[in-house]
Amino acid sequence: MDNDVSSDLTLRDIPEAELDRMLDLAYMAFHANLSESRRALHRDMLSRTERIGVYDGGALVGVLATYPFTFSVPGGRLPCPGLTYVCVAPTHRRRGVLTRLMDEELRRCAAGGRPLAALWASESAIYGRYGFGAATEGVTLEIDSRQPLRLRIEPDERPLRLVDREEAPALLGPFHDSMLAERAGSPERTPEWWRDKVLAVEGEDASMSPPRVVVLGDPVAGYVVYRTRAGEDGPGLVQVDDLRAGTPAVAAALWRYLSGIDLTARVRAVNRPADDPLLLFAADRDQVRVTEQFPALWMRLIDVRAALEGRSWAAPADLVLDVRDDRLPANAGRHRLTVSDGKCGYRGTDDPADLTLEVRDLAAAYLGGTRVSDLVRAGLVTEHTPGAAAALDAALATERLPHVADDF
């Protein structure tokens, strides 16, 4: 059923027959020029999404798709659609197209009982006004591998083995899922996601090799997915796409392997957690450097109560939160958060607020990656009761920073 978004624009679902039109718009908006095989892969992945389009007459001028993800949160997992392919035709900017798409998606998430939504932002300035906050950070790590990687711990000496790409999803999937409890912020992976995203033969960078998969242990105790590129005038590059390890010693063995690959001089891991243990067990921090730090996953609390009650808590708390949410008014107002024995209750109240905050800032803190105390010091959260921010930080705390390796 169509919904009027202005006198000449309509909003409706995008049928599978129009996937190529959707890709044409997305490639134009993101300045992409991809091969037909890559386009076929994107078409297949989009066929497994929910899709909304804005039309000007017969022309498709705005699109938004969502993957039906389930994400790890502290102590559990929750439905969390992953928004992707969000774009507007350059001829239709500043006409409310993006706002209509986002408002419709938020409405659908709320109606469908999905308490969270997430995305990767191509431009960080855009999504805060729709209630999204930067919930995880990533760092780019580089290893100068012209010399052997020096370590402060002993690597796991069990043998490593190369795994065929076709066999990898069934072998690695259970281990990956078992590791989700270690860090919040990651989606469960279907076999199709392993095949078409993590292990896609043709990557975004045509100069890189197909993915290689190396596993340590039987049963699996750790793995790495990586690609390589030959150097133009000398040794080449090892690019790490995904590395997970059950122990520091396993991680050390995998990093040692990567840095010892012949005819390469540099290992680059573009998106690693900011507290990656490599940064501590590397013996020479001049050899292992952080070259970039950036906001990664942006999260939106669609149903604040369900989201808060759906995660575990680290410390008791009794606080009144005054939440501001202009787009989903059901979240707005004062609510008492009571935490006991790792669980919380969240109910409306007329009591005075201890903290006043926007829903985007609560989303940023939700996975434990952003401290509410820092938001108070930045002037973004108002603390009415001294110590309230510290109490909420203690309750939200996690042992490890949240992180997501999957972009979408």
N, C-alpha and C positions, 0 to 999 in steps of 0.2 A: 504494500500500500504506500503510495507517494505521500510525502509531507511537504507542504509549501515552506520554503526557507526565505523567499522574497517573492516579489511579483513575477519574476521570470526564471527562478531557479527551483528545482525540485530535488528531494532527497529520497533515495531508494536503495535497496540491496542491489549489488552488482552480480548478475548471473555468471555462471561459468563460461557462457558463450562470449562474454565480453572481457575475458582475462587479457587478451592481447591489447585491447584498448587501454586497460588499466596499466599494463606494462609500458605502453607507449608514453602515457602521461608521466609515469614514475621515472622513466629513463630521461625524459625531457627535463623534469624538475630537478633531478639529481645529476644531470650532465653525464649520463652513462652511455657508453657505446659498447655493447657486449656481443659476444658471439652468439650464433643461433643455438648452440648447445647449452650455453649459459642461460639464454632466454627460455629454452625448454625446461631447464631445471627450475627457474623461477616460476614458470607457469604451473608446473606440477606442485610446487610448494604452496602457491596461492590457492590452488584448488582445495587445499585442506584448511583454509581460513574462512572466517566470517568477513564479509566485505560490504562496505557502505560507500555509495557514490553520490556526488552532487552533480546534477545535469543542468545544462543551459540549453533548453530545447532537446535536441538529440545529442549534443556534445557533452562528453564526460569531462568535468572541469575540477573535480576534487575527489580524492579517494582516501580510504582508511581501511586497513585489514587488521584482524586479530587472530593470533595463534591461540588455541585453547590450552594454555599451559597450566600446570600445577607447580607452584614454587615452594622451595624450602623457606620456612620462617623459623625463628628460634623455637625449638621444641616440637616442630611439626611441619605440616605442609598445607597449603591453602590454594584454592582455585585463583588464578591470577592471569587473565588474558594479557598476551603480549602484543601491544600495538605496533604496527609496522606499515611501510609504504604510505605514510601519511604525507600528502602533498596536495598542492593546489596549482592549477595552470597559471602561468605567468600573466595571462590576460585577465585573470579573475582575482588577483590579489586585492586585499582591503575591501572585500565585499561580504565579509562574514562567513565565507565558505568553511574555513578551518573551524571557526567557532561552532557552526552548525554540526559539522562532523564530530567534533569532540563532545559536544553536549549530548548528541544522540548516542554516542558510544557509552558515555557515563550513565545515561538513562538505562540503556540496555543492560549494562553490568549490574546496576542496582536492582533492576527488575528480575534479573536472572540469579540473584543471590550470590554474586561473585564479589567478595569483599575487597579485593585488591585489583589494581591494573598496573602494568609496567611498560616502559619503553626505553629505547636508546634515543637520545635527542641529537639530531643533526645540528641544531642551534640551541644552545642552552637557554637563551633568553625567552624562548617561546612558551615552554610548558608550565612554568610556575603559575601563570595566570589561570591554568586549568586545574590547579591543585596538586601538581606533581612536584615532588622534592627529590633531590639527588641522594639516593639511599645507599649507594656503594661508590667506592672510588677504585680506580685501577692505576697501576703504574707500569711503565715500560722499563724492563730490565735488559741490560746489555752486558755480556761477558766478553772480555778480550781473551780469545781462545788461542792466541799465538803461542801461549805457554800453557802447560797443564793447569787445570783448575785446582787451586790450593784450598784445602778444607780444614776446618777445626774438628770435625768429627769423622769417624770411620764409615765409609759407605757400605751399604749392604752388598755382600760379595756373591749373592746368588746370581746365577747366570741370567743375562738378558736375551730376549729372543724377538726377532722380527715377526710380525703377525700380518697375514694377508688382510687387505682392506675388507674383503667380503666376510671374513670371519670375525672381524673386530667388534661389531655391535653386540653380538651374542656373548662374546667373551668379556668385553669391558662394561657392558651395560649394568650388570648386577653390582660390580664394584663401584661404578660411578654413583649409582643410586644409594649404596651404603654409605658413601662419603657425604651425601647431602646434609646429614645431620651435623657434620663438623662445622660447616659454614652456612649461614642463611644467605638467601639471595639468588639461588640457582633454580632453573626449571628442571623437572624430570625430562629425560630424553626418550623419545620413541625410537624404534628401529629406523623409521623414515628420517627422523632428525639426524641420527648418526650418519646415515647414508648420504643425505642430500645437503647437510650443513657441515657437520664436523669433519666428515671424510670425503667431501666432494672432490672428485678427481680434478676438475677444472676450477682453480681458485680465482679470486678477484684479480690477482696479479699473475698474468700469463707467463711471466719470466720465472716463476717458482715451479719446483718439481711437484708431482702428485704427492699426496700425504704419505708419510711413512709412520708406521705404528710399532713402537717397541714396548715390550711388557717385561716386568720383573716379577718373578714368583709364580708358583702354581700351587694353590689358587693365586689369582692376581693380587699382588701387594702394591702395585703402582704401574703407571703407564705414561707414555708421552706420545703425542701426535705432533709431527713436525714436517716442515718442508725445507728444501735447500735451494740455493741459487748460486750458480758459478759466478766468480768475480770476473770483471772485464779485463783487468790487468793483473790479477793475482788471486789469492785465496778468496773463497766465497762466504756466503752467509747461511746460517742455520736459523730458521724462523720457527719458534715454538708456538703452536696453536692451542695445545691443551696438555697440561701436566698435572697429574694427581698422584699422591703418594700416601700410603698408610702410616709411615713413620718418617722421621727426619733422615734416618739412614737410607731408606729407599729413595727419598728425594735427592739425597747427595749422590747416590749411584746414577740416577737419571741425568742430573746436571753434569756429572763427570763424563758420562757417555756423550752427551750433546757437545760438550766443549772439546772432545777428543776426535770428532769426525774429521777424517782426512780432507785436505784441500779446502778447509774453511778457516777463517780467522776471527769470526764474530758470531756470537749467539744472541739473538734478539727475541724477547718474549714481550709482546706488545701489551698484553692485558693480564697482569698478575696482581694478587692481593697486596695491599700496601704493607702488610705485615708478613710477607713471604719469608719463611725461615731461612731461605738462601741468603738473605741479607745479614743474618746473624752468624750462620755457620761458615760463610765464605771467609777464608783466612786473610784475604787481601781485598779491601773495599775499593781499592783503585782498579782492581781487575773486574769487579762486579759493581755496576753503577745503575742508579735510577736516573733515567734520562728524561722522563716525563711523568706527570701525575695529573689525573683528569677525573671529572665526574663520569661514572659509568651508567649504572642502572638508575632510572628515574621511576619512582613509585608513587601511586595514588591510592589513598584509603577511600574506597567507595562506600563502605559501611564501617565507620570507625569502631563501633561497638563490636561487631563480628571480628574485625581484624585484631583488635586488642585481646579479645577473649580467645582468639585462635592461636596465640603464641604463648610460650612459657615466659616466666619472669624470674629474675635473679634475687630480688630482695623485696621485703614487705613495703607497702606504701599505702597512704591514704591521702589522696589529693583531689581537689576540685579543678578540673580543666575547663576553661572557657575557650571553645574551639570556634574559629571563624571559617565558614565554608559558604561562599557566595553561590557556587554552582550546584551543590547538593545540600539544600537547607536542612534535610533530616539529620545531618551530622552536626549542625551548628548548635551553639548554646553551652550551658554549663552542665557538666556531668561529673559525678564522683567516681574516681578510679580507686578501687580497693584491691590490694594485692596481698594474698596470703597463700603460703604453701605452693608457690610457683604458679598460681592461677589468679585471674583477676575477675572482678565484677565491674560493670560500667553502667551507671544509671543516671538519669536526669535529676537535677537538684536545683534548688533556689539558693543554696548556700553560697557565700562569697568565694570568688575564684582564688586559687593559689597561683595559677599560671594562666595567662592568656596567650594563645598562639594560633597561627593560621594552620589549616589542614596540611598545607605543603610542608611546613616545618615539622609537624608531627609525623608525616610520612618519611621525611629525611631521617628522623631519629628512630623510626619503628623497628628497623632491623639491627639496631645497635651500632650503626656506622657513624652517626653524628651525635655529639653530646648536646643535650638541651642547655647545659651551662654555657657552652660556647655560643649558642644562639642567643642567650640572654646577653652575653657580653657584646655580641654583634648588634644588639638593639632590635632583634627580630622577634624575640619572645619577651613578654613582660612578666617578671616575677613579683607577685604581690606579697607572698609569704617567704621570708628569708629561709633558704635551705630547700625550698620546694624543687628547684631545678636539680640540685644534687640528689635529692631523694628519687626523682624520676629517672635520672641517669643510672643510679644504682639498680633500680628495678628493671630497666631496659638492657642492662649490660650483658654482653656475650663474651665467651672466652676468646673468640677469634673474630676479627672484623668480617662483616659480610662481603661476599664477592660473587660475581657472575662471570663465567668464562664465555657464555653463549651470547653473541650479539644477534639481533634480529630486526 
